[in-house]
């Protein structure tokens, strides 16, 4: 019996999928979703029901609001006003340069109130004589004009002038000693963060030239529009006898996103990220989608790569983020940015589920985004689609045909098969999610990528997520502020504005921001600059006093404060049996205030992807008989991720229990002191196998508490050093960069390429 999908029936009748599902439920059929199939007989009944209700089937009504919204016209570069196409005029003009001789002479001048009064009838002659005097020297004319601006009515003191053939001389009254008047000031003035040098001079009511001179004495060479350093500003103000009190700028109103007006929300395009195992066809699929775009738009190719692009299918847009992999996806989420709506998981039909496929699934689940499966390489003779579906089902990704919620699409990126069907399914998934945004507000988005362009300076690709971004908008992105000078879309064209779910290249940054930074439009550029400086100060303190995000030692205290409701754990082990045993034991731990959740578990060494996932999810990594390499350890320390390493299962479980109960005693902490690589082995009958080693880093000590043999990131043996020699001589210690011979107690199965890691045990007090 033939079948029809529910969304196809809805499209045929001009109704929504929800309306059809409601009628199906009334017929007593449960558990159906929009992509489920129903028999033709049932479809006929539903069609009859709606025909009885109305002679003419209702058509899908477009809301009046949608009809009223006109798509903004994108003017070309030629049509833009000249002042917007080129560099803008500086907002504050610098004062003309003052010659040192004039500045020195200026200090001796009397107050303006004491200047000599000149009769009006002589002023014209004075001006005429001075201009005749300097007309042959343009440089002197400029200096004269500068002097006139600084101190007018000065050059005619006691100077004879002619009128009607007679010489008249004006004498000034006897000059009194000049005393600079001191204006009454407040006891303590407020110094906002982020003020410019010019604004600082206005706050303390001192001449700009004098302020700059003081800054130069302190070793600074600031411009008038440059933000002042707070410490230097306090010293400069103090030198003028002024007390300043810096106060921070409140940024809560900018950082926190204002609640949306539901009436102004309009549908927006979905944002897609493609993930999957290496060599499963992610790049080929992206290329196939790009070709679809070029064919439909006949644009002749994408002229500029900005890390994201739009596809238009049947008058609907889809945005694809061209991210390099799982690390970029997770690092953005670690910075608080949620940019992706749907993850397209690419799985090769001939390979099936691989380790990076499982990683991608866990990353997508942790980010709480929808997953659409693209089974690639179906054209290969060894393709096995059923195997792929079975393996994905083991990880909670179940096809709709099997009663699950995930859409599966079969494609061949190489032969361009099923690409349009995949795009249709993405639009269908987005329709169910009802993605909306408010275009009538200040823009807010996320930095996708950023770079320093030789010709254009700092440039960043921004995904606008809500609001409308316009040329001239002041903005804030992380610790950086700026003003939008130009907007460039994914085809390389200059545009005047960008709405929700639009990737756009923004020119106008002072420095290069970081990927994942939240981009927010601010009312005033001055306000944005102040907040950016305040954030920079906070980051300095955070770098100096960086603490771990979450450690087992501090867990109980954070639970009591209500900061932790769920303890996320990542498990890595040497064999699958150990990993499963630890996972099951930890998930069975019951605590009244917190739930233990294993978000990822796999076999193998601890890698950088594990650390980034832990950083994004505030998770703890538990390693069983595995080790992280030095680069991973450095990344974990930088990101504040707690890695706990065990070789006895019950110790790992017991420590987690004690952490939850707040009963951790002062603990013994292991510290790696050095690593050596085995370059050669020598078998001697009376001694055993001697490992000829080169010390890579740290140092190897004969009296160390232990040494372990690591092969392919897996611990194969752990024991003590029996002998440490250098050129046949027994030594106590060998530093990095030197060769040595090492004999390990009761272990002779050493191979070339093994890493020997020496460690000591330290007692560390619990931080409760």
Protein Blocks (a to p, Z undefined) as FASTA:
>chain_A
ZZddfklmmmmnopafklmmmmmmmnopghiafkbccdfklmmmmmmmmmmmpmbacddd
ddfklmmpccdddddfklpcfklmmccddfbdcdddddfklmmmmmmpccfklpccddfk
lmmmmmmmmmmmmmmmmklmmmmmmmmmmmghklmgoiacdeehiacddddddddddddd
dddddfbdcddehiafklmmmmnopafklmmmmmmmnopacdfkbccdfklmmmmmmmno
pacddddddfklmmpccdddfklpccdddddddeddehiopmmmmmmmmmmmmmmnonop
afbdghiacddeehiacdddddfbjklmmmmmmnopafbfbdcddddfklopafklmmmm
mmmmmnopacddddehklpmkbcfklmmmmmmmnopacfklopabdcddddfknopoklm
mmmmmmmmmmmnopaddfbbcdddddfbdcddfklopadddddfbdjddehiacdehjac
cddfbdcdfkopacfbdcehiacddehifbdcdehiacdddfblklmmmmmmmmmmmmmm
mmmmcccfbdfklmmmmmmnopambdcdddddfbfklmmmmmmmmmmpccfkbccddfbd
ceddddfklmmmmmmnopacddehiacdfklmmmmmmnopacdddfbfklmmmmmmmmmn
opaccddddddfbdcddfbdcddfknopcdddddfbhcadfkbgbdcddeehiafbdcdd
fbdceehiacfbdcehiacddddehiabbcehiacdddddddddddZZ
